[in-house]
């Protein structure tokens, strides 16, 4: 019979194994807007930030009849999430400071990941500039199509960021690596799967990405865009309640009625036949159908969409200033 001896177990507390990480790609590339915390508490954690005006111009020297009212729009910035990472340590366990520090590091890592995921969800589920593709992005032509959509609508050509899933990003790197006539870039793409700046965008590789299912709603769904159809939006700075109180209006969203909303889910995108996007300054139609995003699905065939349908049909000053489609 073999000898059996008691064994001593040791845990190398100081030599922790390699762990995991969240690259935090999106949260590192968004602007941080700071507020006064006392003011935010008194304002219910909401602060309204004004949008830039869009002016109108008129021909001729006699402008007597052209002095129009201006409508200033605002967007609410809200502290809407309260995330926590609780843990329990007894008084005796807290004597081991290394455990407390590591639990704190894990909490910071998870909360940072939650912020990154929140930024990603807003971009993926509420972004209304959409370029449809039937397959994965593979190269320059895909990014150039995104640039065209932004340029056509007057989006500033600076601070443009493109974040792609690792598989899509590496597909673009593969396309770049095969281009032997571009000194330097193909080598970097091959060695590091790195794309860099392309078609005016700084590109970033996501370690995880939001995956949206293809829209399931039928293609025969209709919506009225006639002036009397109830779906034409008129921007307004404030609204007045029945009791007389005046409050700011969030003009990012609109509730519209479809012939059916069966199969629609938040995050779906859609276009409307003959409704084109316009350049937001010149109001020139682009010749490309305007894309809209479903924000939420309601009852009686209604949905909340972004952006609103502002076609200028009503002829009001606010509509003509902020017209976004034709």
N, C-alpha and C positions, 0 to 999 in steps of 0.2 A: 504494500500500500504506500502511495506517495505521501511525502510530508505535506501538511497544510499549515501554513503560517498566517497569522493575522497580517493584514496589509494596512499601511498608513495612506490615507487619502489626502491629497493636497490640492487646493484651488489657487492658481496663480492670479490673484485678484488684480495685480498691476499689469499683467500681460494679457489684455483683452484681445479677442480674435477680431479679424477684419469684419466690419459690418456692412450696412447698406447706406445708401444716400439718395436724396432727392436733389436733382440738379437745379431745381428752382429757376428754370429758364425764363418763364414769363414774368414772375414777380420781380426778377432782377431788372427787367426792362420796362417797367411802368413808372410813371411819375408819382411821387408821394406828395399828397396835399395835406398840409398840417393845419389844424384848427386849434382854437382856444378851448380847452376841455371844460372849463366852467360854462362857457357860452353854449357848448354842445349839450351839456346836461340840461340847461334851461330851455334849449330849443328842441328837446326831444330827440337828440342825436341826428338832426337834419339841418343842413345848411344849403341854401340855394345859390348856385353859381351861374352868373349871366352868360348867355351865348352872345357871340358877336353879331352885330347888326348886318343885314344885307340891304344895301341901298338901291333905289331905283333912279334912273336918269331919264331926261326928256329932251326932245329936240326943240330948237328955237330959243329966242331971247326973251320972249314974253312967257314967263312961268307963273302967271297969276293963278291959273287954275290947277297948278301942279304941286302946290304945297300940301303934302299928305301927312297923315298921322303915322308915327313909327310905333311898331310893336316890339317890345323887348322880351325875348324868351329867356327862361331860366331852367336849369336842370338841378334837381335835388341830389345832393351827395349825402348818403346815409350810412351810419354805422349800423349795419343790419345783422351782424353775426357776433356772437359771444362764445368763443371757443375756450375750453379749459382742458387740462390734462391733470387730473387729480391722482395722487398716490398716498399710500399710508406707510408711515414709519413710526415705530415706537420710540420712546425716549432712549432705550438701550441701543436700538438699531442705529439711531442717529449718531452714536459715538463713532461709527465707521463713516467718516466724511466722504470716502471715495464712492460709496453707494449713493449718497445724496447727490453728489456732483453728476454721477452718470445718469441718475433718474432725471435730473434737471436738463442735462444735455439731450436726452431722449424726448423730453417734453418740448424743448425748443425746436428740435428737428421736426416733430410732428406738427406743431403749430405753423411753422414756416411752410411745410408741405400743404397744410390746409389753405393758407393764403394763396399759394401758387395754384392750387386746384380751383379756388374761387375765381381767380383771374382768368384761368383757362375756360371755365364754364361760361363766364360772361362773353368772352370772345367767340366761343364756339356756338353758343345758343342764341345770342342776341345780335351778333354782327350781321348787318344787312347788305353788305357788298359781297356778292356771291359770284364765283366763277364755277360753272358746272363742268365736271369731268366724269367720264364714264369709267375711268381706270385711274391707277395711282399716278401722281405727278412724276415725270421722268426727266425733265430738263428745262432749258431756258424758255421755251415757248410757253410753259405753264406759268412761270413767274411773270413773263412779259404780258400775259393776258390779265393778270392782277394789276399790273402797273397801268395798263390801258384803262381799266375800269375806274381807277382812282384819278388818273389824269383827266378823263372825260368829264368827271363830276367836280373838278376843281379842288380835290384833296391836296394839301400841301405836299411838295415833293421832298420833304426832309423828315427825319425821324421815322422812316418806314422800316418796320421789322416784319420778317416772315419766319414763323416758327413751324417746323414740319416734324411729323413723326420720324423716328429713326429710320424706318424702312423707306419712307418717301425721300428723306434727306439723303440717305445713302444711294438711292436710285439716281438722284441728281448728281451726286459725286461720281457715280459710275459713268454717267453721260459725259461729265467733265473730264474724267481720267482718260477717256478714249480720244480726246481732242489733242492730238500731238502738235498742232500748230499754234498753241497758246503757251509761250514760255513760262515755266514756273507753276502755273495753276494746275495742269494735269498731274504733275508730280506730287503736289500737296494733296490733291484729291485722292490720288492712289495711296499715298502713305498714311494719311490721317483721316480719310473720308471727310474732307473739309471742303466746303463750297465757298464760303465767304460772301462778298458783296456781289449781287447779281440783279440786273435790271432795276437798279436804284433801291434795292432792299438789302438790309443787313440780315443774313440768314442765321437761324439758330436751330439746333438739333434737340428735339424733345426726347426725354427718356420715357415719357408716357403721354398719351394724347386722348382727347375725348373722341369716342367713336359714335357716330350718328347713323342710325338705320336709314336706308333709302325711304323716301316718302311713300306711304301706303295709300294715300287718298287718291281717288280716281281722277283721271284727266278731264272728265266732263264737268267738273265743278265750275260754276260761274259766279261772278260778282258784278254788281252794277257800279259803274263809275260815272254815271250821268249826274248832272248837278242836282237833280231831284231824287236821286237814288238812295240818299241817306248815308253814303259811304265817302263822300268828299269832305275833307277835313279843312277847317278854318283855324289857323293858329290863334291863340289868345294868351296874353300875358297873365291875366287873372280871371277868376270866375267869382260870381256873387251868389251866395247861398240864398235860399228862400227867406231866411231870417235877416239877410242884409250883410252878413260877414263876407269880406273879400279875401280870397286866398290865391296863391300862385298856382299856375297850371303846369303840369309836366307834359310837354308837347312831344315827347319821344314816342308815345304809344297812341293807338287808336283802336277802338272796338268797331269791327265791321261785321256785316252779315253776308254769308255765302249761301248758295243754293243748297249746300250740304257741308257739314264739317265732319262727316263720318270718316274715320281713318286719319284725321289730322292730329298731330301731336306737337308739343312745344319743341322748337328747333327746326321744324320743317321750313323750307323756302319755297316761294312760288313767284310766278310772273303772271301778268295779266295781258292778254292779247291787245296789241296796239298801244299799250301804255309804256312809253319810253322814259328812260332817265334823262335828266337835263344837267347841264353845267350850272352849278348853284349861283354863280354870279351873272353869267350872260343869259341864262335860261334857254340856251340853244339845245334842242333835242339831240341826243347822241346817236340815234338810230339803233340803240340797243335796249331791249326790254328791261324795265326797272325790276329789281329783285326786292322782295319783301320777306320778312321773317315772322313765323308764328311764335308769339311769346307765351300765350296760354289759350286753351280751348274752353269755350263757355257753352251755355245752353242755347237752345233755339237757333242753332246754326251760326252762332257768333264766335269770333276769335279776337283776341288782342294781337295786333300786328305792330311791327316796327320796320321802317318809319311809317308815319301816317301818309295817306294818299293826298298830297297837296298839289292839285293840278292847275290851280288858278282859275277854274271855270267860274267861280262866283264873282271874280273881279274885285274882291276887297283888297285893301292895301296890304293886309297881313298875308293873304294868299299870294299876291304878286311878289312880295318881298321874299317869302320862304318857299316858293314853288320848287318842288323836287321831281316832278314828272310831267309828262306832256301827253 
